[in-house]
Amino acid sequence: MTTKEKFFYFIYLHRTGLTVFGISLLLLVWPLVETNPYNLGLTNLIAMYTMVVLGLNLFIGYAGQISLGHAAFFAIGAYGSAIGTATYGLPAWPMMIVVALAAALVALLVGLPALKLSGHYLAMATLGFNIVIYTILVQWDTVTGGPSGLAGIPYLGIGSLVFDNEITFHYLAWTFAMLALLLSLNLVRSGVGRGLAALAEDETAAAALGVDIRRAKIKVFVMSAVLASLAGSLFAHCYTFVSPDSFGIFVSVDFVIMVVVGGMGSIWGTLFGAALITMLPEWIETLENFKDVVHGLILVLILLFLPQGLVTGIVDAVRTRIILGKKHA
């Protein structure tokens, strides 16, 4: 094997780690290139949404299930941290962990009965859960602040370093997002991930191969809830204000659209899906008032013409063209 071949083999062998490293470098210098605080704020929002969508993609793309209620776990993280720190003065970092554990417990309690369902029945069950959480946020105004929301949430900090602006929070949010990305990549390449992939293809065949279907579904549901809760906590401490409007059913639908656009079962596509759906209203300002309609139209078009997702569909098309080109050559 020549030196050139060894080099390319090394690149191929470590492509995942090198890709993560390359993205991390880009994110490291991004605040030096983009000085507009508003645009940095959008990329910070993408980081938090990426965490939610990574967990949701594991549930939809690998476990083969559907959830229209992940904004509820996002809300649990946000309001849990907000109430604990702003109302009761509890320390922020331990509160994030406690709230994430609480979200895991809620996911377990919801998942045990709900995951006996499948298809649109499961979708309706998770949608109902989201509506229940949203109603609590609106109606329990003595605790949540009601429709007016809850303000006075402190910024996160480590010692003298306080994440109180878009630049410092950029590094914090994307550190969490990249750790979630690495966790997801390692999971899908493990035996658990292969079991989930088998589950998404055929539950009966997966069971025959020894996959505990019920336990696998619950585990990935709980994990996705924890990621959503952590993202919600970051959201609360980033904006120092939360209101129910940020956690309604249309937010859950947007999370599903991000998964579909990026590609169900595509971890890398999650980044693209979260970025595109978050940035789209900013690019098409005239459609700002019709955001939900545009997102719904995108979802329909993707499912009709690229059911495997935009990123996955484009990659597959390029691969097919390359293979056909080699055959004709």
C-alpha positions, 0 to 999 in steps of 0.5 A, spaced: 500 500 500 502 506 497 503 512 502 497 516 498 493 509 499 494 509 506 493 516 507 486 515 504 485 509 508 486 513 514 481 518 512 476 513 510 477 509 517 476 516 521 471 519 517 466 520 523 471 523 528 475 527 522 468 530 520 466 532 527 473 535 528 472 539 522 465 542 524 468 543 531 473 548 528 468 551 524 464 553 530 470 555 534 472 560 529 464 562 527 464 568 532 470 571 529 467 571 522 460 573 524 459 579 528 452 580 528 449 578 534 442 577 531 445 571 527 449 568 532 443 568 536 440 564 530 446 559 530 445 558 538 438 556 537 440 551 531 444 548 537 439 547 542 434 545 536 439 540 534 439 537 541 432 536 541 432 533 533 438 528 534 434 525 540 427 525 536 431 522 530 433 516 534 426 515 536 423 516 529 429 514 524 432 508 528 426 506 533 421 507 527 416 510 532 413 517 531 412 523 536 408 529 536 410 531 543 417 532 544 416 540 545 413 538 551 420 535 554 423 541 551 418 545 555 419 541 562 427 542 561 426 550 560 420 551 565 423 546 570 430 550 570 426 557 570 422 555 576 428 552 580 433 558 579 428 564 578 423 562 583 427 558 588 434 561 587 437 554 586 443 553 583 443 552 575 447 547 573 445 542 578 438 544 577 439 542 569 441 535 571 435 534 576 430 537 571 433 532 566 432 526 570 425 528 572 424 529 564 426 522 564 421 519 569 416 523 565 418 520 559 418 513 562 411 514 565 408 516 559 412 511 554 410 505 558 403 505 556 403 510 550 409 505 546 404 499 546 401 503 541 404 504 534 403 509 528 398 514 528 395 512 535 402 513 538 402 520 534 396 522 537 398 519 544 404 524 544 400 530 541 395 529 547 401 529 552 404 535 548 397 539 549 396 537 556 403 540 558 402 546 554 395 547 558 399 546 564 403 552 562 398 556 560 393 555 566 398 554 572 399 561 572 401 562 579 407 557 578 409 558 570 407 565 569 401 563 565 401 566 558 405 572 560 411 567 561 416 567 566 422 572 567 428 573 571 432 567 569 439 567 571 445 566 566 449 560 566 456 561 569 462 557 571 466 561 576 467 568 573 465 566 566 458 568 565 454 566 559 451 572 558 452 574 551 451 571 544 458 569 543 460 566 550 453 562 549 455 560 542 461 556 545 456 553 551 450 551 546 455 548 541 459 544 546 452 541 548 450 540 541 456 536 539 457 532 545 449 530 543 452 528 536 457 524 538 453 520 543 448 519 537 453 517 532 456 512 537 449 509 539 447 508 532 454 504 531 453 500 537 449 493 538 444 497 541 443 502 535 443 496 530 438 493 534 434 499 533 435 499 526 432 492 525 426 494 529 425 500 525 425 495 519 421 490 521 419 489 529 417 481 528 424 480 525 428 484 530 424 480 536 426 474 532 433 476 532 433 477 540 431 485 540 427 486 546 422 491 542 418 494 548 425 495 552 428 498 546 423 503 544 422 506 552 430 506 552 430 511 546 424 515 548 427 516 555 434 518 552 430 523 547 426 526 552 433 527 556 436 531 550 430 535 549 430 537 557 437 539 557 436 543 550 430 546 554 434 548 560 439 551 555 434 555 552 431 558 558 438 560 561 440 563 554 433 568 553 432 569 561 425 568 559 420 563 557 413 563 555 408 557 553 408 559 545 415 556 545 413 549 546 406 548 543 404 543 538 406 546 532 413 547 535 413 539 536 411 539 528 417 543 526 421 538 530 418 532 526 419 536 520 427 537 521 428 530 522 424 529 515 428 534 512 435 532 514 433 524 513 430 519 518 435 515 520 441 520 518 444 523 524 448 528 520 442 530 516 439 532 523 444 538 523 442 540 516 434 539 518 435 543 524 439 549 520 434 549 514 427 550 518 430 555 523 433 559 518 428 559 513 423 564 515 429 569 516 431 568 509 424 569 506 421 574 510 415 575 506 413 568 508 414 570 516 406 570 517 405 563 513 411 559 517 407 553 519 404 553 512 411 553 509 413 548 513 407 543 512 408 544 504 416 542 505 414 536 509 409 534 504 414 535 498 419 531 501 415 525 503 412 525 496 419 526 492 424 524 497 421 520 502 428 518 505 429 526 507 433 531 503 440 530 505 439 522 504 436 523 498 441 528 495 447 523 497 443 517 494 442 520 488 450 522 487 452 515 489 447 512 484 450 517 479 457 516 480 456 508 480 452 509 474 458 513 471 463 508 473 459 502 470 458 506 463 466 508 463 
